[in-house]
């Protein structure tokens, strides 16, 4: 019994002395105490490419000026697979859009069996939707088919 009492006494005193060394029972590691005591600062150096990847992931760029090549949006105004008329209709719509909106890119696409006409190069969905509203005011007949589409690659100069 004396041995058991002696063992617990030693164990208790060792526990108290270790707790005293760690800052009165605190679980804070010594390295953290050293940093806090010296008012140390941590500087994080991050590669700029990480910002670009994050911005592409969330679908928007921090810098919205200057040239840009990457994912974006366009407004599709025509799509038809009518063998006899689709090609000529798409050409006529393309001509009208180029004359009305010379500052916007107009793209006539043949993806068999469809002829499509898309307008614009926009970085954000909001920009594309805003242009869609403007386009519908100028061409109310296209409102039924006009909608925004995501493009994997657009180019803005």
Secondary structure, DSSP 8 states (H G I E B T S, - for coil): -HHHHHHHHHHHHHHHHHHHHTTTT----HHHHHHHHTT--------HHHHHHHHHHHT--S--SS-EEEEEEEEEEEEE--TTTHHHHHHHHHHHHHHH-TTS-EEEEEETTEEEEEEEEESSHHHHHHHHHHHHHH-GGGTTT-EEEEEEEEEE-
